[in-house]
Amino acid sequence: MRAGRALLFLWAAGCVTSGIGRPVRAGELKDGVYEGEFRSFPNSAKVRVTVAQGRIFDVEVVSHFASGIGRQADDVIPDRIVDEQSTAVDAVTGATNSSRVIMNAVEVALQQARR
């Protein structure tokens, strides 16, 4: 039984700590509108990212499956990504997995925009 709990803990930790992107370098991105999706049990998100003048201009959460507290990340994380020009921003307290799912979905979208 202890081994089962340890494996469950390691699996859950892996869900929360999925790799997240990085800062965007000036001129690295092609202008356009890109979509990305990411899932990490129990959350998933679909985003639409607008790139203008080679920078992240807007991030819209199109859909996000999350608990009540996880929905707090819907407004906060996109603003942080735009402000910091990075897909690796501070997560919303209490909504860590939801925050990371959104960050990873944006990173997936930006992979299409990289020159």
Rosetta blueprint (number, residue, H / E / L):
1 M L
2 R H
3 A H
4 G H
5 R H
6 A H
7 L H
8 L H
9 F H
10 L H
11 W H
12 A H
13 A H
14 G H
15 C H
16 V H
17 T L
18 S L
19 G L
20 I L
21 G L
22 R L
23 P E
24 V L
25 R L
26 A L
27 G L
28 E L
29 L E
30 K L
31 D L
32 G E
33 V E
34 Y E
35 E E
36 G E
37 E E
38 F E
39 R E
40 S E
41 F L
42 P L
43 N E
44 S E
45 A E
46 K E
47 V E
48 R E
49 V E
50 T E
51 V E
52 A E
53 Q L
54 G L
55 R E
56 I E
57 F E
58 D E
59 V E
60 E E
61 V E
62 V E
63 S E
64 H E
65 F E
66 A L
67 S L
68 G L
69 I H
70 G H
71 R H
72 Q H
73 A H
74 D H
75 D H
76 V H
77 I H
78 P H
79 D H
80 R H
81 I H
82 V H
83 D H
84 E H
85 Q L
86 S E
87 T L
88 A L
89 V L
90 D L
91 A L
92 V L
93 T L
94 G L
95 A L
96 T H
97 N H
98 S H
99 S H
100 R H
101 V H
102 I H
103 M H
104 N H
105 A H
106 V H
107 E H
108 V H
109 A H
110 L H
111 Q H
112 Q H
113 A H
114 R E
115 R L
